[in-house]
Amino acid sequence: MKKKFLILLLILCFSASTIACNFHEFAQKGDYSQSNLDQGASNEREGPNQTSNTVFQSNASVSLVANITSPKVGDAKMFCNKIAAGSDGELVLFNTDGTVYKKFSNIPVNWLYPSEDDMIIVSGSFNHQILLTEFDDDFEIKNSKVLFDNTNLLIDPTITKYNDIWILTYIEINGTVNNSNPDAENGLYTVHCYTSSDLSEWTLVSDIISCKNNIEDGDLVINNDIFYYIFEKESYDKGPSSLEVISSKDHGVTWENKKTIISNDSDNELASVFPTSSGYSLYYSSDVQNPGKSYDGASVYCANLKNDFSMENTYEIPLDETNGILLYDVVRKDRDCYFLYSQNYITKNNLLLKKISLK
C-alpha cells in the first residue's frame, strides 16, 4: 500500500535520447545522492518524456543505495532527503544510507503520504485516525493533529495543494478489512475527498468511489485542471487485481469515466503516476511472471499511457533483483532514478533503495 499524489505545475520536455524513464519529482528540499546532500544541492521538479526499456538496458547501471534490514517497515516513501516509513506502527525517518535518523513514537503510522514542498506527512494507522504532521527544515515536528477519527479503519491518505486549496483523500473500510478469502464478502471501501484552505477545517466534497472490493494504494494526479484518482482494486488480498482510474472535471465534486488501466490478470500494486508531455507514466509492481506469488514473485514495470489513460506500452524495469518486489516509490533527479521497495515483503521485508544511473 504504498502510495503518493502530486501536481506537476511545470512540465519540461526532454528528447528520448536524453531521458530514459519517467519519474516522480524531487522536492527542492534535498537530493537523494550523498554528493548532492553534502553540497546542499537544490532539486528541480521535472516532467520527462516517455521512453522504452531499450534505453534502460543499453544505457543504465544499477546500484544499491540503502538496504534496511532492521527495523522492519510497512509503507515507505521518499521525504525530501530522508526515507519516511512506518515501523511497529510508528513513524521512522531514515537517512538515505539506511541508518535511522529519528523515530517518532508519538506519530502513529501504518500508511503515509508526504507533501515534500510543504514538509507535511499525512498518515493513517490502526488507531482508526488520519493524522497530519508538519515538520520544520530540520525534521522537527512543528504541529501534529488528528484530522479524522472513526470506528472504521482509515487507510491510504493522500494530500496535495491546488490553487491555494488543500485536497485530501483517504479510504474508509466498513466491515471486513483486507479480505483474504476469495469466497468471503468484502467490506465496503469508500474513498472520501476533502478540501481545506488552512489545513485545520476540512469540508467533504464527495465520495470518489464506494464498492465491496479491496481498494488500495490511491494516488491523485491533477493535470489540465482535471482530477484523476488512480487505485488498485482486488477481490481478495494478494489475489488478482486491476489498476483503475476515475476522473473529475469539476474539482472533485463529481467523478466519472472510470476505466481499467491494467487488467486483473495478476496482483498489481500501484506505486507512482506522473504526467508526461504525451500522457502519463505509471509505475507498479506485479507478479505477472509468477502468477499467485504476489509480492514475493513480483517485478517492477512502467506503463506508458496516452492522455486518456489508454495503454501505449508497458515494460519491465531492470533492477538486478532476484527477490520479489513490492514497489513503494519512484523518484528522479537529473539522470539518476531511484526505486524504493520491499524485498520479499512476506518472508524478508528488507527495505531497499536502488538507483539507476543513465550513462
C-alpha positions as CSV (number, residue, x, y, z in Angstrom):
1,M,0.0,0.0,0.0
2,K,2.0,2.4,-0.5
3,K,1.5,5.3,-2.4
4,K,1.7,9.5,-3.4
5,F,-0.2,12.1,-5.3
6,L,1.0,15.4,-6.7
7,I,0.5,18.2,-9.1
8,L,3.0,19.0,-11.8
9,L,2.9,22.8,-12.2
10,L,5.6,22.8,-14.8
11,I,6.3,20.1,-17.4
12,L,9.7,20.3,-19.1
13,C,10.1,18.3,-22.3
14,F,13.2,16.3,-23.0
15,S,14.1,14.3,-26.0
16,A,14.0,10.5,-25.9
17,S,17.8,10.3,-26.4
18,T,18.4,12.1,-23.1
19,I,15.5,10.8,-20.9
20,A,15.3,7.1,-20.1
21,C,12.4,7.0,-17.8
22,N,9.6,9.0,-16.2
23,F,9.9,9.6,-12.5
24,H,8.3,11.3,-9.6
25,E,9.6,14.8,-9.0
26,F,12.3,15.6,-6.5
27,A,11.4,18.2,-3.9
28,Q,13.7,21.2,-3.6
29,K,14.4,20.3,0.0
30,G,17.0,17.8,-0.9
31,D,18.6,15.3,-3.3
32,Y,18.9,11.6,-2.6
33,S,22.5,11.2,-3.8
34,Q,25.0,11.7,-1.0
35,S,27.2,14.0,-3.0
36,N,24.3,16.4,-3.6
37,L,23.3,16.1,0.1
38,D,26.8,17.1,1.1
39,Q,26.9,20.0,-1.3
40,G,23.4,21.2,-0.4
41,A,22.2,21.0,-4.0
42,S,18.7,22.0,-4.9
43,N,16.4,19.9,-6.9
44,E,14.0,21.0,-9.6
45,R,10.7,19.3,-10.5
46,E,10.7,17.7,-13.9
47,G,8.2,16.1,-16.2
48,P,10.2,13.9,-18.6
49,N,9.0,12.2,-21.8
50,Q,8.1,8.6,-22.4
51,T,10.8,6.2,-23.4
52,S,11.3,2.4,-23.7
53,N,13.1,-0.3,-21.8
54,T,15.7,-0.4,-24.5
55,V,17.3,2.7,-23.1
56,F,17.4,1.2,-19.6
57,Q,19.1,-1.9,-20.8
58,S,21.7,-0.3,-23.0
59,N,22.4,3.0,-21.2
60,A,21.9,2.4,-17.5
61,S,23.7,1.0,-14.4
62,V,22.0,-0.1,-11.2
63,S,23.5,0.5,-7.8
64,L,22.3,-0.2,-4.2
65,V,21.9,3.0,-2.2
66,A,20.4,1.5,1.0
67,N,19.5,-1.9,2.4
68,I,17.5,-1.6,5.6
69,T,17.1,-4.9,7.3
70,S,16.1,-3.5,10.7
71,P,13.8,-2.2,11.8
72,K,11.2,-3.8,9.6
73,V,8.8,-1.4,8.0
74,G,5.4,-1.2,6.3
75,D,4.6,1.6,4.0
76,A,7.5,3.9,3.0
77,K,8.1,7.0,0.8
78,M,10.9,9.3,0.0
79,F,10.6,12.5,2.0
80,C,13.0,15.3,0.9
81,N,16.5,13.8,1.7
82,K,15.1,11.1,4.0
83,I,13.0,7.9,3.8
84,A,9.8,8.1,5.8
85,A,8.3,4.8,6.9
86,G,6.0,3.1,9.4
87,S,7.7,0.7,11.8
88,D,5.8,-1.1,14.5
89,G,3.0,1.4,13.9
90,E,5.3,4.5,14.4
91,L,6.9,7.0,12.1
92,V,10.6,6.5,11.4
93,L,12.9,8.7,9.3
94,F,15.9,7.0,7.7
95,N,18.9,8.6,6.1
96,T,19.5,7.6,2.5
97,D,22.4,5.4,3.6
98,G,19.8,3.3,5.6
99,T,20.7,4.5,9.1
100,V,17.9,5.7,11.4
101,Y,17.7,9.5,11.5
102,K,14.9,9.7,14.1
103,K,12.0,7.8,15.5
104,F,8.7,9.5,16.4
105,S,6.9,7.3,19.0
106,N,4.1,9.9,19.1
107,I,3.2,9.7,15.4
108,P,1.3,6.5,14.6
109,V,1.8,5.4,11.0
110,N,0.8,2.3,9.0
111,W,0.1,4.2,5.8
112,L,1.7,7.5,4.8
113,Y,1.9,10.2,2.1
114,P,4.2,13.2,2.1
115,S,3.9,16.7,0.6
116,E,7.6,17.5,0.4
117,D,7.4,21.2,-0.6
118,D,5.4,21.9,2.5
119,M,7.1,19.4,4.8
120,I,3.9,17.6,5.6
121,I,3.1,13.9,6.1
122,V,-0.4,12.6,6.3
123,S,-0.8,9.2,7.8
124,G,-3.3,6.5,8.6
125,S,-3.0,3.9,11.3
126,F,-4.7,1.1,13.1
127,N,-5.8,3.8,15.6
128,H,-8.5,4.5,13.0
129,Q,-7.3,8.0,12.5
130,I,-6.0,10.3,9.8
131,L,-3.1,12.4,11.1
132,L,-1.4,15.5,9.6
133,T,2.1,16.3,10.8
134,E,4.1,19.4,9.8
135,F,7.9,19.5,10.1
136,D,10.5,22.2,10.0
137,D,13.6,22.1,7.8
138,D,15.4,20.1,10.4
139,F,12.6,17.5,10.5
140,E,11.4,18.5,13.9
141,I,7.7,18.4,14.5
142,K,6.0,21.9,14.2
143,N,2.5,20.6,14.5
144,S,0.6,17.3,14.6
145,K,-3.1,16.9,14.7
146,V,-5.8,14.3,14.1
147,L,-8.0,15.3,11.1
148,F,-10.4,12.4,11.1
149,D,-11.3,9.8,13.7
150,N,-13.6,6.9,13.1
151,T,-14.7,3.5,14.4
152,N,-13.9,2.2,10.9
153,L,-10.3,1.7,9.7
154,L,-9.0,4.7,7.6
155,I,-6.1,3.9,5.2
156,D,-4.1,5.3,2.3
157,P,-4.4,9.1,2.7
158,T,-3.1,11.5,0.1
159,I,-2.6,15.2,0.1
160,T,-1.8,18.0,-2.4
161,K,-2.2,21.7,-2.8
162,Y,-4.0,23.1,-5.8
163,N,-4.7,26.8,-6.3
164,D,-4.1,27.5,-2.6
165,I,-6.6,24.8,-1.6
166,W,-5.5,21.6,0.0
167,I,-7.1,18.4,-1.3
168,L,-7.0,15.2,0.9
169,T,-8.3,11.8,0.1
170,Y,-8.4,8.6,2.3
171,I,-10.2,5.3,2.2
172,E,-12.7,4.2,4.9
173,I,-13.4,0.5,5.3
174,N,-16.7,-0.6,6.8
175,G,-16.8,-4.3,7.6
176,T,-14.2,-6.9,6.6
177,V,-10.7,-5.3,6.2
178,N,-8.3,-6.6,3.6
179,N,-10.4,-9.7,2.9
180,S,-8.1,-12.7,2.1
181,N,-10.8,-15.3,1.3
182,P,-11.9,-15.5,-2.3
183,D,-15.3,-16.8,-1.2
184,A,-15.9,-14.3,1.5
185,E,-17.6,-10.9,1.2
186,N,-15.5,-7.8,1.3
187,G,-16.1,-4.8,3.5
188,L,-17.4,-1.6,1.9
189,Y,-14.5,0.5,0.8
190,T,-15.2,4.2,0.3
191,V,-12.8,6.9,-0.9
192,H,-13.5,10.3,0.6
193,C,-12.4,13.6,-0.9
194,Y,-12.0,16.7,1.3
195,T,-10.7,20.2,0.9
196,S,-9.3,22.9,3.2
197,S,-7.8,26.4,2.9
198,D,-5.9,26.2,6.2
199,L,-5.2,22.5,7.0
200,S,-7.5,22.8,10.0
201,E,-11.1,23.0,8.8
202,W,-12.0,20.3,6.2
203,T,-15.0,20.1,4.0
204,L,-16.3,16.9,2.4
205,V,-16.5,17.5,-1.4
206,S,-17.5,14.0,-2.5
207,D,-17.1,10.2,-2.2
208,I,-14.9,9.3,-5.2
209,I,-15.9,5.6,-5.3
210,S,-17.5,3.1,-3.0
211,C,-17.6,-0.6,-3.6
212,K,-17.2,-4.0,-1.9
213,N,-13.7,-4.6,-3.2
214,N,-10.3,-4.1,-1.6
215,I,-9.5,-0.6,-2.7
216,E,-5.8,0.4,-2.1
217,D,-2.8,2.5,-3.0
218,G,-4.8,5.5,-4.2
219,D,-3.0,8.4,-5.9
220,L,-4.3,11.7,-7.0
221,V,-2.9,13.4,-10.1
222,I,-4.2,16.8,-11.3
223,N,-3.4,17.7,-14.9
224,N,-5.0,20.4,-17.1
225,D,-7.5,21.2,-14.3
226,I,-8.8,17.6,-14.2
227,F,-8.5,15.4,-11.1
228,Y,-7.5,11.8,-11.7
229,Y,-7.8,9.3,-8.9
230,I,-5.8,6.1,-9.6
231,F,-6.2,3.0,-7.4
232,E,-5.8,-0.8,-7.1
233,K,-9.0,-2.9,-6.9
234,E,-8.9,-6.5,-5.9
235,S,-11.5,-9.1,-4.8
236,Y,-9.2,-10.6,-2.0
237,D,-5.8,-9.8,-0.5
238,K,-2.8,-10.7,-2.6
239,G,-5.1,-12.0,-5.3
240,P,-5.5,-10.8,-8.9
241,S,-6.1,-7.0,-9.0
242,S,-6.7,-4.3,-11.6
243,L,-5.3,-0.7,-11.6
244,E,-8.1,1.8,-12.5
245,V,-8.7,5.5,-12.9
246,I,-11.7,7.8,-12.3
247,S,-11.7,11.5,-13.1
248,S,-13.4,14.7,-12.1
249,K,-13.7,17.8,-14.3
250,D,-15.3,20.0,-11.5
251,H,-12.6,19.9,-8.9
252,G,-13.7,16.7,-7.2
253,V,-17.5,17.4,-6.9
254,T,-18.5,14.6,-9.4
255,W,-16.5,11.6,-10.6
256,E,-16.9,9.7,-13.9
257,N,-15.3,7.8,-16.7
258,K,-13.9,5.0,-14.6
259,K,-11.7,2.7,-16.7
260,T,-9.2,-0.1,-16.2
261,I,-5.6,0.7,-17.0
262,I,-4.0,-2.7,-16.0
263,S,-6.4,-5.7,-16.1
264,N,-6.7,-8.2,-13.2
265,D,-4.6,-11.0,-14.7
266,S,-2.1,-10.7,-11.8
267,D,-1.5,-9.0,-8.5
268,N,-0.7,-5.4,-9.4
269,E,0.5,-2.9,-6.8
270,L,0.4,0.8,-7.8
271,A,3.4,3.0,-6.8
272,S,3.6,6.3,-8.7
273,V,1.8,8.1,-11.6
274,F,3.2,11.1,-13.4
275,P,2.0,13.3,-16.3
276,T,4.4,13.5,-19.2
277,S,4.4,15.6,-22.4
278,S,2.4,12.9,-24.2
279,G,0.3,11.3,-21.5
280,Y,1.2,9.6,-18.2
281,S,3.7,7.1,-16.9
282,L,2.5,4.6,-14.2
283,Y,5.0,2.6,-12.1
284,Y,3.8,-0.6,-10.4
285,S,5.0,-4.0,-9.2
286,S,3.3,-7.1,-10.5
287,D,3.6,-10.9,-10.2
288,V,2.5,-11.3,-13.9
289,Q,5.6,-13.5,-14.5
290,N,4.9,-15.6,-11.3
291,P,1.1,-15.7,-11.0
292,G,-0.1,-16.3,-7.5
293,K,3.1,-15.4,-5.7
294,S,2.1,-11.9,-5.1
295,Y,4.7,-9.6,-3.5
296,D,7.3,-12.4,-3.3
297,G,7.1,-13.0,-7.0
298,A,6.7,-9.5,-8.4
299,S,8.9,-7.3,-10.6
300,V,8.7,-3.6,-11.4
301,Y,7.1,-2.3,-14.5
302,C,6.4,1.0,-16.2
303,A,3.2,1.6,-18.3
304,N,3.3,4.5,-20.7
305,L,-0.2,5.8,-21.1
306,K,-2.0,8.1,-23.5
307,N,-3.8,11.3,-22.4
308,D,-7.0,9.2,-21.9
309,F,-5.1,6.6,-19.8
310,S,-5.3,4.0,-22.6
311,M,-2.2,1.8,-22.8
312,E,0.6,2.7,-25.2
313,N,3.2,0.2,-23.9
314,T,4.5,-1.4,-20.8
315,Y,7.9,-2.8,-19.9
316,E,9.9,-4.3,-17.0
317,I,12.4,-2.1,-15.2
318,P,15.7,-4.0,-14.7
319,L,16.7,-3.6,-11.0
320,D,19.2,-6.5,-10.7
321,E,16.8,-8.1,-8.2
322,T,16.3,-11.9,-7.8
323,N,13.8,-11.5,-4.9
324,G,10.2,-10.3,-5.1
325,I,9.5,-6.6,-5.2
326,L,6.7,-4.6,-3.5
327,L,7.3,-1.1,-5.0
328,Y,6.6,1.9,-2.7
329,D,8.0,4.9,-4.5
330,V,9.8,6.2,-7.6
331,V,11.8,9.4,-7.8
332,R,14.1,11.2,-10.3
333,K,17.0,13.7,-10.1
334,D,18.7,14.7,-13.3
335,R,19.8,11.3,-14.9
336,D,19.6,9.3,-11.6
337,C,16.4,7.4,-11.0
338,Y,15.5,5.9,-7.6
339,F,13.3,3.0,-6.6
340,L,12.2,2.4,-3.1
341,Y,10.8,-1.1,-2.5
342,S,10.4,-4.0,-0.1
343,Q,12.4,-7.1,-0.9
344,N,10.3,-10.3,-0.5
345,Y,7.8,-8.4,1.7
346,I,6.0,-11.6,3.0
347,T,9.2,-13.5,4.0
348,K,12.0,-11.0,4.3
349,N,10.7,-7.4,4.2
350,N,14.0,-5.7,3.7
351,L,13.6,-2.1,2.5
352,L,15.8,-1.3,-0.4
353,L,16.6,2.0,-2.2
354,K,18.2,1.4,-5.6
355,K,19.5,4.0,-8.2
356,I,19.6,3.6,-11.9
357,S,22.1,6.0,-13.4
358,L,21.9,6.8,-17.1
359,K,25.2,6.9,-18.9
